[in-house]
Amino acid sequence: RIAFIGECLTVEKKNAFCDAMRRHGLPLYEKYLINDSFRFAEAGERGMQKLIDQCHRTELPSAVVTAYDQIAFGAMYCAQRNGFRIPEDISFIGMDDISVTNYLGVPLSSIGVQIDEVCERVVDLVFRRIENRHYREWEEIVIPARLQLRASVSRKD
């Protein structure tokens, strides 16, 4: 049982999450898909509270994926405020792997983008365009993300 908490500007991440769940044959429940109108930690806190309010304790997700790390901060805060233990009761994974994730009471697991490689590819494409104003080549660039597992995720054997 995996939930997603995002906000108004992260609909594409929610859609990617849903596609990945389907591709791996994992169940997807509408009540576990939260997109809050607020942003940052407040979106996470409000989204987690909505999950807690609408689910019986035994129906809560075992893991929550958030659209970015700051949303995870609010969601984790809300879960702990409501008496849940991280990761024993609920695991959390954020996205972006920002530097402060290691300094939380429970260090956050996070999916990090290799920003150096992204920037290098973008600069390369810009220079190709500058050197040849007729350059219009379509290119799919795949840059793998990196999952940093920390204490916010438990193994469910």
Phi and psi in radians as a Rosetta constraint file:
Dihedral C 1 N 2 CA 2 C 2 CIRCULARHARMONIC -2.068 0.35
Dihedral N 2 CA 2 C 2 N 3 CIRCULARHARMONIC 2.270 0.35
Dihedral C 2 N 3 CA 3 C 3 CIRCULARHARMONIC -1.853 0.35
Dihedral N 3 CA 3 C 3 N 4 CIRCULARHARMONIC 2.854 0.35
Dihedral C 3 N 4 CA 4 C 4 CIRCULARHARMONIC -2.246 0.35
Dihedral N 4 CA 4 C 4 N 5 CIRCULARHARMONIC 2.295 0.35
Dihedral C 4 N 5 CA 5 C 5 CIRCULARHARMONIC -2.119 0.35
Dihedral N 5 CA 5 C 5 N 6 CIRCULARHARMONIC 2.166 0.35
Dihedral C 5 N 6 CA 6 C 6 CIRCULARHARMONIC -2.373 0.35
Dihedral N 6 CA 6 C 6 N 7 CIRCULARHARMONIC -2.860 0.35
Dihedral C 6 N 7 CA 7 C 7 CIRCULARHARMONIC -2.459 0.35
Dihedral N 7 CA 7 C 7 N 8 CIRCULARHARMONIC -3.065 0.35
Dihedral C 7 N 8 CA 8 C 8 CIRCULARHARMONIC -1.029 0.35
Dihedral N 8 CA 8 C 8 N 9 CIRCULARHARMONIC -0.430 0.35
Dihedral C 8 N 9 CA 9 C 9 CIRCULARHARMONIC -1.758 0.35
Dihedral N 9 CA 9 C 9 N 10 CIRCULARHARMONIC 0.170 0.35
Dihedral C 9 N 10 CA 10 C 10 CIRCULARHARMONIC -2.093 0.35
Dihedral N 10 CA 10 C 10 N 11 CIRCULARHARMONIC 0.495 0.35
Dihedral C 10 N 11 CA 11 C 11 CIRCULARHARMONIC -1.069 0.35
Dihedral N 11 CA 11 C 11 N 12 CIRCULARHARMONIC -0.655 0.35
Dihedral C 11 N 12 CA 12 C 12 CIRCULARHARMONIC -1.114 0.35
Dihedral N 12 CA 12 C 12 N 13 CIRCULARHARMONIC -0.646 0.35
Dihedral C 12 N 13 CA 13 C 13 CIRCULARHARMONIC -1.174 0.35
Dihedral N 13 CA 13 C 13 N 14 CIRCULARHARMONIC -0.682 0.35
Dihedral C 13 N 14 CA 14 C 14 CIRCULARHARMONIC -1.078 0.35
Dihedral N 14 CA 14 C 14 N 15 CIRCULARHARMONIC -0.776 0.35
Dihedral C 14 N 15 CA 15 C 15 CIRCULARHARMONIC -1.100 0.35
Dihedral N 15 CA 15 C 15 N 16 CIRCULARHARMONIC -0.700 0.35
Dihedral C 15 N 16 CA 16 C 16 CIRCULARHARMONIC -1.132 0.35
Dihedral N 16 CA 16 C 16 N 17 CIRCULARHARMONIC -0.701 0.35
Dihedral C 16 N 17 CA 17 C 17 CIRCULARHARMONIC -1.035 0.35
Dihedral N 17 CA 17 C 17 N 18 CIRCULARHARMONIC -0.842 0.35
Dihedral C 17 N 18 CA 18 C 18 CIRCULARHARMONIC -1.077 0.35
Dihedral N 18 CA 18 C 18 N 19 CIRCULARHARMONIC -0.748 0.35
Dihedral C 18 N 19 CA 19 C 19 CIRCULARHARMONIC -1.060 0.35
Dihedral N 19 CA 19 C 19 N 20 CIRCULARHARMONIC -0.762 0.35
Dihedral C 19 N 20 CA 20 C 20 CIRCULARHARMONIC -1.127 0.35
Dihedral N 20 CA 20 C 20 N 21 CIRCULARHARMONIC -0.722 0.35
Dihedral C 20 N 21 CA 21 C 21 CIRCULARHARMONIC -1.051 0.35
Dihedral N 21 CA 21 C 21 N 22 CIRCULARHARMONIC -0.788 0.35
Dihedral C 21 N 22 CA 22 C 22 CIRCULARHARMONIC -1.120 0.35
Dihedral N 22 CA 22 C 22 N 23 CIRCULARHARMONIC -0.782 0.35
Dihedral C 22 N 23 CA 23 C 23 CIRCULARHARMONIC -1.020 0.35
Dihedral N 23 CA 23 C 23 N 24 CIRCULARHARMONIC -0.572 0.35
Dihedral C 23 N 24 CA 24 C 24 CIRCULARHARMONIC -1.653 0.35
Dihedral N 24 CA 24 C 24 N 25 CIRCULARHARMONIC 0.130 0.35
Dihedral C 24 N 25 CA 25 C 25 CIRCULARHARMONIC 1.192 0.35
Dihedral N 25 CA 25 C 25 N 26 CIRCULARHARMONIC 0.442 0.35
Dihedral C 25 N 26 CA 26 C 26 CIRCULARHARMONIC -1.607 0.35
Dihedral N 26 CA 26 C 26 N 27 CIRCULARHARMONIC 2.488 0.35
Dihedral C 26 N 27 CA 27 C 27 CIRCULARHARMONIC -1.166 0.35
Dihedral N 27 CA 27 C 27 N 28 CIRCULARHARMONIC 2.480 0.35
Dihedral C 27 N 28 CA 28 C 28 CIRCULARHARMONIC -2.132 0.35
Dihedral N 28 CA 28 C 28 N 29 CIRCULARHARMONIC 2.112 0.35
Dihedral C 28 N 29 CA 29 C 29 CIRCULARHARMONIC -1.974 0.35
Dihedral N 29 CA 29 C 29 N 30 CIRCULARHARMONIC 2.241 0.35
Dihedral C 29 N 30 CA 30 C 30 CIRCULARHARMONIC -0.978 0.35
Dihedral N 30 CA 30 C 30 N 31 CIRCULARHARMONIC -0.665 0.35
Dihedral C 30 N 31 CA 31 C 31 CIRCULARHARMONIC -1.187 0.35
Dihedral N 31 CA 31 C 31 N 32 CIRCULARHARMONIC -0.249 0.35
Dihedral C 31 N 32 CA 32 C 32 CIRCULARHARMONIC -1.633 0.35
Dihedral N 32 CA 32 C 32 N 33 CIRCULARHARMONIC 0.041 0.35
Dihedral C 32 N 33 CA 33 C 33 CIRCULARHARMONIC -1.882 0.35
Dihedral N 33 CA 33 C 33 N 34 CIRCULARHARMONIC 1.808 0.35
Dihedral C 33 N 34 CA 34 C 34 CIRCULARHARMONIC -1.972 0.35
Dihedral N 34 CA 34 C 34 N 35 CIRCULARHARMONIC 2.208 0.35
Dihedral C 34 N 35 CA 35 C 35 CIRCULARHARMONIC -2.193 0.35
Dihedral N 35 CA 35 C 35 N 36 CIRCULARHARMONIC 1.866 0.35
Dihedral C 35 N 36 CA 36 C 36 CIRCULARHARMONIC -1.519 0.35
Dihedral N 36 CA 36 C 36 N 37 CIRCULARHARMONIC 2.730 0.35
Dihedral C 36 N 37 CA 37 C 37 CIRCULARHARMONIC -1.416 0.35
Dihedral N 37 CA 37 C 37 N 38 CIRCULARHARMONIC -0.291 0.35
Dihedral C 37 N 38 CA 38 C 38 CIRCULARHARMONIC -1.539 0.35
Dihedral N 38 CA 38 C 38 N 39 CIRCULARHARMONIC 3.033 0.35
Dihedral C 38 N 39 CA 39 C 39 CIRCULARHARMONIC -2.189 0.35
Dihedral N 39 CA 39 C 39 N 40 CIRCULARHARMONIC 2.982 0.35
Dihedral C 39 N 40 CA 40 C 40 CIRCULARHARMONIC 1.044 0.35
Dihedral N 40 CA 40 C 40 N 41 CIRCULARHARMONIC -2.559 0.35
Dihedral C 40 N 41 CA 41 C 41 CIRCULARHARMONIC -1.058 0.35
Dihedral N 41 CA 41 C 41 N 42 CIRCULARHARMONIC -0.572 0.35
Dihedral C 41 N 42 CA 42 C 42 CIRCULARHARMONIC -1.112 0.35
Dihedral N 42 CA 42 C 42 N 43 CIRCULARHARMONIC -0.641 0.35
Dihedral C 42 N 43 CA 43 C 43 CIRCULARHARMONIC -1.084 0.35
Dihedral N 43 CA 43 C 43 N 44 CIRCULARHARMONIC -0.704 0.35
Dihedral C 43 N 44 CA 44 C 44 CIRCULARHARMONIC -1.178 0.35
Dihedral N 44 CA 44 C 44 N 45 CIRCULARHARMONIC -0.751 0.35
Dihedral C 44 N 45 CA 45 C 45 CIRCULARHARMONIC -1.116 0.35
Dihedral N 45 CA 45 C 45 N 46 CIRCULARHARMONIC -0.819 0.35
Dihedral C 45 N 46 CA 46 C 46 CIRCULARHARMONIC -1.159 0.35
Dihedral N 46 CA 46 C 46 N 47 CIRCULARHARMONIC -0.708 0.35
Dihedral C 46 N 47 CA 47 C 47 CIRCULARHARMONIC -1.134 0.35
Dihedral N 47 CA 47 C 47 N 48 CIRCULARHARMONIC -0.738 0.35
Dihedral C 47 N 48 CA 48 C 48 CIRCULARHARMONIC -1.168 0.35
Dihedral N 48 CA 48 C 48 N 49 CIRCULARHARMONIC -0.701 0.35
Dihedral C 48 N 49 CA 49 C 49 CIRCULARHARMONIC -1.095 0.35
Dihedral N 49 CA 49 C 49 N 50 CIRCULARHARMONIC -0.662 0.35
Dihedral C 49 N 50 CA 50 C 50 CIRCULARHARMONIC -1.088 0.35
Dihedral N 50 CA 50 C 50 N 51 CIRCULARHARMONIC -0.762 0.35
Dihedral C 50 N 51 CA 51 C 51 CIRCULARHARMONIC -1.050 0.35
Dihedral N 51 CA 51 C 51 N 52 CIRCULARHARMONIC -0.791 0.35
Dihedral C 51 N 52 CA 52 C 52 CIRCULARHARMONIC -1.112 0.35
Dihedral N 52 CA 52 C 52 N 53 CIRCULARHARMONIC -0.737 0.35
Dihedral C 52 N 53 CA 53 C 53 CIRCULARHARMONIC -1.193 0.35
Dihedral N 53 CA 53 C 53 N 54 CIRCULARHARMONIC -0.604 0.35
Dihedral C 53 N 54 CA 54 C 54 CIRCULARHARMONIC -1.653 0.35
Dihedral N 54 CA 54 C 54 N 55 CIRCULARHARMONIC -0.132 0.35
Dihedral C 54 N 55 CA 55 C 55 CIRCULARHARMONIC -2.044 0.35
Dihedral N 55 CA 55 C 55 N 56 CIRCULARHARMONIC 2.440 0.35
Dihedral C 55 N 56 CA 56 C 56 CIRCULARHARMONIC -1.164 0.35
Dihedral N 56 CA 56 C 56 N 57 CIRCULARHARMONIC 2.646 0.35
Dihedral C 56 N 57 CA 57 C 57 CIRCULARHARMONIC -0.881 0.35
Dihedral N 57 CA 57 C 57 N 58 CIRCULARHARMONIC -0.648 0.35
Dihedral C 57 N 58 CA 58 C 58 CIRCULARHARMONIC -1.361 0.35
Dihedral N 58 CA 58 C 58 N 59 CIRCULARHARMONIC -0.211 0.35
Dihedral C 58 N 59 CA 59 C 59 CIRCULARHARMONIC -1.734 0.35
Dihedral N 59 CA 59 C 59 N 60 CIRCULARHARMONIC -0.039 0.35
Dihedral C 59 N 60 CA 60 C 60 CIRCULARHARMONIC -1.111 0.35
Dihedral N 60 CA 60 C 60 N 61 CIRCULARHARMONIC 2.626 0.35
Dihedral C 60 N 61 CA 61 C 61 CIRCULARHARMONIC -1.121 0.35
Dihedral N 61 CA 61 C 61 N 62 CIRCULARHARMONIC 2.660 0.35
Dihedral C 61 N 62 CA 62 C 62 CIRCULARHARMONIC -1.470 0.35
Dihedral N 62 CA 62 C 62 N 63 CIRCULARHARMONIC -0.312 0.35
Dihedral C 62 N 63 CA 63 C 63 CIRCULARHARMONIC -2.552 0.35
Dihedral N 63 CA 63 C 63 N 64 CIRCULARHARMONIC 2.606 0.35
Dihedral C 63 N 64 CA 64 C 64 CIRCULARHARMONIC -2.217 0.35
Dihedral N 64 CA 64 C 64 N 65 CIRCULARHARMONIC 2.191 0.35
Dihedral C 64 N 65 CA 65 C 65 CIRCULARHARMONIC -1.799 0.35
Dihedral N 65 CA 65 C 65 N 66 CIRCULARHARMONIC 2.322 0.35
Dihedral C 65 N 66 CA 66 C 66 CIRCULARHARMONIC -2.007 0.35
Dihedral N 66 CA 66 C 66 N 67 CIRCULARHARMONIC 2.691 0.35
Dihedral C 66 N 67 CA 67 C 67 CIRCULARHARMONIC -1.130 0.35
Dihedral N 67 CA 67 C 67 N 68 CIRCULARHARMONIC -0.462 0.35
Dihedral C 67 N 68 CA 68 C 68 CIRCULARHARMONIC -2.805 0.35
Dihedral N 68 CA 68 C 68 N 69 CIRCULARHARMONIC 2.896 0.35
Dihedral C 68 N 69 CA 69 C 69 CIRCULARHARMONIC -1.030 0.35
Dihedral N 69 CA 69 C 69 N 70 CIRCULARHARMONIC -0.707 0.35
Dihedral C 69 N 70 CA 70 C 70 CIRCULARHARMONIC -1.108 0.35
Dihedral N 70 CA 70 C 70 N 71 CIRCULARHARMONIC -0.549 0.35
Dihedral C 70 N 71 CA 71 C 71 CIRCULARHARMONIC -1.144 0.35
Dihedral N 71 CA 71 C 71 N 72 CIRCULARHARMONIC -0.719 0.35
Dihedral C 71 N 72 CA 72 C 72 CIRCULARHARMONIC -1.053 0.35
Dihedral N 72 CA 72 C 72 N 73 CIRCULARHARMONIC -0.665 0.35
Dihedral C 72 N 73 CA 73 C 73 CIRCULARHARMONIC -1.002 0.35
Dihedral N 73 CA 73 C 73 N 74 CIRCULARHARMONIC -0.830 0.35
Dihedral C 73 N 74 CA 74 C 74 CIRCULARHARMONIC -1.163 0.35
Dihedral N 74 CA 74 C 74 N 75 CIRCULARHARMONIC -0.685 0.35
Dihedral C 74 N 75 CA 75 C 75 CIRCULARHARMONIC -1.149 0.35
Dihedral N 75 CA 75 C 75 N 76 CIRCULARHARMONIC -0.735 0.35
Dihedral C 75 N 76 CA 76 C 76 CIRCULARHARMONIC -1.142 0.35
Dihedral N 76 CA 76 C 76 N 77 CIRCULARHARMONIC -0.737 0.35
Dihedral C 76 N 77 CA 77 C 77 CIRCULARHARMONIC -1.020 0.35
Dihedral N 77 CA 77 C 77 N 78 CIRCULARHARMONIC -0.808 0.35
Dihedral C 77 N 78 CA 78 C 78 CIRCULARHARMONIC -1.108 0.35
Dihedral N 78 CA 78 C 78 N 79 CIRCULARHARMONIC -0.778 0.35
Dihedral C 78 N 79 CA 79 C 79 CIRCULARHARMONIC -1.041 0.35
Dihedral N 79 CA 79 C 79 N 80 CIRCULARHARMONIC -0.812 0.35
Dihedral C 79 N 80 CA 80 C 80 CIRCULARHARMONIC -1.153 0.35
Dihedral N 80 CA 80 C 80 N 81 CIRCULARHARMONIC -0.698 0.35
Dihedral C 80 N 81 CA 81 C 81 CIRCULARHARMONIC -1.057 0.35
Dihedral N 81 CA 81 C 81 N 82 CIRCULARHARMONIC -0.519 0.35
Dihedral C 81 N 82 CA 82 C 82 CIRCULARHARMONIC -1.600 0.35
Dihedral N 82 CA 82 C 82 N 83 CIRCULARHARMONIC 0.189 0.35
Dihedral C 82 N 83 CA 83 C 83 CIRCULARHARMONIC 1.561 0.35
Dihedral N 83 CA 83 C 83 N 84 CIRCULARHARMONIC 0.160 0.35
Dihedral C 83 N 84 CA 84 C 84 CIRCULARHARMONIC -1.556 0.35
Dihedral N 84 CA 84 C 84 N 85 CIRCULARHARMONIC 2.514 0.35
Dihedral C 84 N 85 CA 85 C 85 CIRCULARHARMONIC -1.708 0.35
Dihedral N 85 CA 85 C 85 N 86 CIRCULARHARMONIC 2.434 0.35
Dihedral C 85 N 86 CA 86 C 86 CIRCULARHARMONIC -1.936 0.35
Dihedral N 86 CA 86 C 86 N 87 CIRCULARHARMONIC 2.155 0.35
Dihedral C 86 N 87 CA 87 C 87 CIRCULARHARMONIC -1.737 0.35
Dihedral N 87 CA 87 C 87 N 88 CIRCULARHARMONIC 0.081 0.35
Dihedral C 87 N 88 CA 88 C 88 CIRCULARHARMONIC -1.001 0.35
Dihedral N 88 CA 88 C 88 N 89 CIRCULARHARMONIC -0.719 0.35
Dihedral C 88 N 89 CA 89 C 89 CIRCULARHARMONIC -1.657 0.35
Dihedral N 89 CA 89 C 89 N 90 CIRCULARHARMONIC -0.742 0.35
Dihedral C 89 N 90 CA 90 C 90 CIRCULARHARMONIC -2.499 0.35
Dihedral N 90 CA 90 C 90 N 91 CIRCULARHARMONIC 2.300 0.35
Dihedral C 90 N 91 CA 91 C 91 CIRCULARHARMONIC -1.632 0.35
Dihedral N 91 CA 91 C 91 N 92 CIRCULARHARMONIC 2.661 0.35
Dihedral C 91 N 92 CA 92 C 92 CIRCULARHARMONIC -2.314 0.35
Dihedral N 92 CA 92 C 92 N 93 CIRCULARHARMONIC 2.422 0.35
Dihedral C 92 N 93 CA 93 C 93 CIRCULARHARMONIC -2.333 0.35
Dihedral N 93 CA 93 C 93 N 94 CIRCULARHARMONIC 2.264 0.35
Dihedral C 93 N 94 CA 94 C 94 CIRCULARHARMONIC -1.797 0.35
Dihedral N 94 CA 94 C 94 N 95 CIRCULARHARMONIC -3.049 0.35
Dihedral C 94 N 95 CA 95 C 95 CIRCULARHARMONIC -2.327 0.35
Dihedral N 95 CA 95 C 95 N 96 CIRCULARHARMONIC 2.473 0.35
Dihedral C 95 N 96 CA 96 C 96 CIRCULARHARMONIC 1.985 0.35
Dihedral N 96 CA 96 C 96 N 97 CIRCULARHARMONIC -0.452 0.35
Dihedral C 96 N 97 CA 97 C 97 CIRCULARHARMONIC 0.868 0.35
Dihedral N 97 CA 97 C 97 N 98 CIRCULARHARMONIC 0.953 0.35
Dihedral C 97 N 98 CA 98 C 98 CIRCULARHARMONIC -1.235 0.35
Dihedral N 98 CA 98 C 98 N 99 CIRCULARHARMONIC 2.751 0.35
Dihedral C 98 N 99 CA 99 C 99 CIRCULARHARMONIC -1.084 0.35
Dihedral N 99 CA 99 C 99 N 100 CIRCULARHARMONIC -0.493 0.35
Dihedral C 99 N 100 CA 100 C 100 CIRCULARHARMONIC -1.349 0.35
Dihedral N 100 CA 100 C 100 N 101 CIRCULARHARMONIC -0.111 0.35
Dihedral C 100 N 101 CA 101 C 101 CIRCULARHARMONIC -1.046 0.35
Dihedral N 101 CA 101 C 101 N 102 CIRCULARHARMONIC -0.485 0.35
Dihedral C 101 N 102 CA 102 C 102 CIRCULARHARMONIC -1.300 0.35
Dihedral N 102 CA 102 C 102 N 103 CIRCULARHARMONIC -0.297 0.35
Dihedral C 102 N 103 CA 103 C 103 CIRCULARHARMONIC -1.794 0.35
Dihedral N 103 CA 103 C 103 N 104 CIRCULARHARMONIC 0.153 0.35
Dihedral C 103 N 104 CA 104 C 104 CIRCULARHARMONIC -1.370 0.35
Dihedral N 104 CA 104 C 104 N 105 CIRCULARHARMONIC 2.847 0.35
Dihedral C 104 N 105 CA 105 C 105 CIRCULARHARMONIC -0.953 0.35
Dihedral N 105 CA 105 C 105 N 106 CIRCULARHARMONIC -0.722 0.35
Dihedral C 105 N 106 CA 106 C 106 CIRCULARHARMONIC -2.064 0.35
Dihedral N 106 CA 106 C 106 N 107 CIRCULARHARMONIC 1.862 0.35
Dihedral C 106 N 107 CA 107 C 107 CIRCULARHARMONIC -0.965 0.35
Dihedral N 107 CA 107 C 107 N 108 CIRCULARHARMONIC 2.329 0.35
Dihedral C 107 N 108 CA 108 C 108 CIRCULARHARMONIC -1.479 0.35
Dihedral N 108 CA 108 C 108 N 109 CIRCULARHARMONIC 2.242 0.35
Dihedral C 108 N 109 CA 109 C 109 CIRCULARHARMONIC -1.237 0.35
Dihedral N 109 CA 109 C 109 N 110 CIRCULARHARMONIC 2.471 0.35
Dihedral C 109 N 110 CA 110 C 110 CIRCULARHARMONIC -2.668 0.35
Dihedral N 110 CA 110 C 110 N 111 CIRCULARHARMONIC 2.636 0.35
Dihedral C 110 N 111 CA 111 C 111 CIRCULARHARMONIC -1.687 0.35
Dihedral N 111 CA 111 C 111 N 112 CIRCULARHARMONIC 2.059 0.35
Dihedral C 111 N 112 CA 112 C 112 CIRCULARHARMONIC -1.851 0.35
Dihedral N 112 CA 112 C 112 N 113 CIRCULARHARMONIC 2.476 0.35
Dihedral C 112 N 113 CA 113 C 113 CIRCULARHARMONIC -1.636 0.35
Dihedral N 113 CA 113 C 113 N 114 CIRCULARHARMONIC 2.464 0.35
Dihedral C 113 N 114 CA 114 C 114 CIRCULARHARMONIC -1.409 0.35
Dihedral N 114 CA 114 C 114 N 115 CIRCULARHARMONIC 1.446 0.35
Dihedral C 114 N 115 CA 115 C 115 CIRCULARHARMONIC -1.065 0.35
Dihedral N 115 CA 115 C 115 N 116 CIRCULARHARMONIC -0.578 0.35
Dihedral C 115 N 116 CA 116 C 116 CIRCULARHARMONIC -1.054 0.35
Dihedral N 116 CA 116 C 116 N 117 CIRCULARHARMONIC -0.779 0.35
Dihedral C 116 N 117 CA 117 C 117 CIRCULARHARMONIC -1.205 0.35
Dihedral N 117 CA 117 C 117 N 118 CIRCULARHARMONIC -0.667 0.35
Dihedral C 117 N 118 CA 118 C 118 CIRCULARHARMONIC -1.039 0.35
Dihedral N 118 CA 118 C 118 N 119 CIRCULARHARMONIC -0.838 0.35
Dihedral C 118 N 119 CA 119 C 119 CIRCULARHARMONIC -1.091 0.35
Dihedral N 119 CA 119 C 119 N 120 CIRCULARHARMONIC -0.719 0.35
Dihedral C 119 N 120 CA 120 C 120 CIRCULARHARMONIC -1.066 0.35
Dihedral N 120 CA 120 C 120 N 121 CIRCULARHARMONIC -0.766 0.35
Dihedral C 120 N 121 CA 121 C 121 CIRCULARHARMONIC -1.143 0.35
Dihedral N 121 CA 121 C 121 N 122 CIRCULARHARMONIC -0.717 0.35
Dihedral C 121 N 122 CA 122 C 122 CIRCULARHARMONIC -1.108 0.35
Dihedral N 122 CA 122 C 122 N 123 CIRCULARHARMONIC -0.825 0.35
Dihedral C 122 N 123 CA 123 C 123 CIRCULARHARMONIC -1.052 0.35
Dihedral N 123 CA 123 C 123 N 124 CIRCULARHARMONIC -0.739 0.35
Dihedral C 123 N 124 CA 124 C 124 CIRCULARHARMONIC -1.028 0.35
Dihedral N 124 CA 124 C 124 N 125 CIRCULARHARMONIC -0.789 0.35
Dihedral C 124 N 125 CA 125 C 125 CIRCULARHARMONIC -1.134 0.35
Dihedral N 125 CA 125 C 125 N 126 CIRCULARHARMONIC -0.697 0.35
Dihedral C 125 N 126 CA 126 C 126 CIRCULARHARMONIC -1.097 0.35
Dihedral N 126 CA 126 C 126 N 127 CIRCULARHARMONIC -0.776 0.35
Dihedral C 126 N 127 CA 127 C 127 CIRCULARHARMONIC -1.144 0.35
Dihedral N 127 CA 127 C 127 N 128 CIRCULARHARMONIC -0.651 0.35
Dihedral C 127 N 128 CA 128 C 128 CIRCULARHARMONIC -1.037 0.35
Dihedral N 128 CA 128 C 128 N 129 CIRCULARHARMONIC -0.724 0.35
Dihedral C 128 N 129 CA 129 C 129 CIRCULARHARMONIC -1.188 0.35
Dihedral N 129 CA 129 C 129 N 130 CIRCULARHARMONIC -0.710 0.35
Dihedral C 129 N 130 CA 130 C 130 CIRCULARHARMONIC -1.111 0.35
Dihedral N 130 CA 130 C 130 N 131 CIRCULARHARMONIC -0.760 0.35
Dihedral C 130 N 131 CA 131 C 131 CIRCULARHARMONIC -1.236 0.35
Dihedral N 131 CA 131 C 131 N 132 CIRCULARHARMONIC -0.449 0.35
Dihedral C 131 N 132 CA 132 C 132 CIRCULARHARMONIC -2.460 0.35
Dihedral N 132 CA 132 C 132 N 133 CIRCULARHARMONIC 1.719 0.35
Dihedral C 132 N 133 CA 133 C 133 CIRCULARHARMONIC -1.117 0.35
Dihedral N 133 CA 133 C 133 N 134 CIRCULARHARMONIC -0.220 0.35
Dihedral C 133 N 134 CA 134 C 134 CIRCULARHARMONIC -1.640 0.35
Dihedral N 134 CA 134 C 134 N 135 CIRCULARHARMONIC 0.021 0.35
Dihedral C 134 N 135 CA 135 C 135 CIRCULARHARMONIC -1.118 0.35
Dihedral N 135 CA 135 C 135 N 136 CIRCULARHARMONIC 2.051 0.35
Dihedral C 135 N 136 CA 136 C 136 CIRCULARHARMONIC -2.398 0.35
Dihedral N 136 CA 136 C 136 N 137 CIRCULARHARMONIC 0.368 0.35
Dihedral C 136 N 137 CA 137 C 137 CIRCULARHARMONIC -1.079 0.35
Dihedral N 137 CA 137 C 137 N 138 CIRCULARHARMONIC 2.341 0.35
Dihedral C 137 N 138 CA 138 C 138 CIRCULARHARMONIC -1.591 0.35
Dihedral N 138 CA 138 C 138 N 139 CIRCULARHARMONIC 2.317 0.35
Dihedral C 138 N 139 CA 139 C 139 CIRCULARHARMONIC -2.452 0.35
Dihedral N 139 CA 139 C 139 N 140 CIRCULARHARMONIC 2.259 0.35
Dihedral C 139 N 140 CA 140 C 140 CIRCULARHARMONIC -1.620 0.35
Dihedral N 140 CA 140 C 140 N 141 CIRCULARHARMONIC 2.164 0.35
Dihedral C 140 N 141 CA 141 C 141 CIRCULARHARMONIC -2.002 0.35
Dihedral N 141 CA 141 C 141 N 142 CIRCULARHARMONIC 2.172 0.35
Dihedral C 141 N 142 CA 142 C 142 CIRCULARHARMONIC -1.969 0.35
Dihedral N 142 CA 142 C 142 N 143 CIRCULARHARMONIC 2.104 0.35
Dihedral C 142 N 143 CA 143 C 143 CIRCULARHARMONIC -2.075 0.35
Dihedral N 143 CA 143 C 143 N 144 CIRCULARHARMONIC 1.958 0.35
Dihedral C 143 N 144 CA 144 C 144 CIRCULARHARMONIC -1.121 0.35
Dihedral N 144 CA 144 C 144 N 145 CIRCULARHARMONIC 2.482 0.35
Dihedral C 144 N 145 CA 145 C 145 CIRCULARHARMONIC -1.496 0.35
Dihedral N 145 CA 145 C 145 N 146 CIRCULARHARMONIC 2.935 0.35
Dihedral C 145 N 146 CA 146 C 146 CIRCULARHARMONIC -2.239 0.35
Dihedral N 146 CA 146 C 146 N 147 CIRCULARHARMONIC 2.178 0.35
Dihedral C 146 N 147 CA 147 C 147 CIRCULARHARMONIC -1.570 0.35
Dihedral N 147 CA 147 C 147 N 148 CIRCULARHARMONIC 2.125 0.35
Dihedral C 147 N 148 CA 148 C 148 CIRCULARHARMONIC -1.764 0.35
Dihedral N 148 CA 148 C 148 N 149 CIRCULARHARMONIC 1.812 0.35
Dihedral C 148 N 149 CA 149 C 149 CIRCULARHARMONIC -1.404 0.35
Dihedral N 149 CA 149 C 149 N 150 CIRCULARHARMONIC 2.210 0.35
Dihedral C 149 N 150 CA 150 C 150 CIRCULARHARMONIC -2.275 0.35
Dihedral N 150 CA 150 C 150 N 151 CIRCULARHARMONIC -2.880 0.35
Dihedral C 150 N 151 CA 151 C 151 CIRCULARHARMONIC -1.223 0.35
Dihedral N 151 CA 151 C 151 N 152 CIRCULARHARMONIC -0.153 0.35
Dihedral C 151 N 152 CA 152 C 152 CIRCULARHARMONIC -1.411 0.35
Dihedral N 152 CA 152 C 152 N 153 CIRCULARHARMONIC 0.000 0.35
Dihedral C 152 N 153 CA 153 C 153 CIRCULARHARMONIC -2.144 0.35
Dihedral N 153 CA 153 C 153 N 154 CIRCULARHARMONIC 2.303 0.35
Dihedral C 153 N 154 CA 154 C 154 CIRCULARHARMONIC -1.937 0.35
Dihedral N 154 CA 154 C 154 N 155 CIRCULARHARMONIC 2.747 0.35
Dihedral C 154 N 155 CA 155 C 155 CIRCULARHARMONIC -1.434 0.35
Dihedral N 155 CA 155 C 155 N 156 CIRCULARHARMONIC 2.307 0.35
Dihedral C 155 N 156 CA 156 C 156 CIRCULARHARMONIC -1.898 0.35
Dihedral N 156 CA 156 C 156 N 157 CIRCULARHARMONIC 1.714 0.35
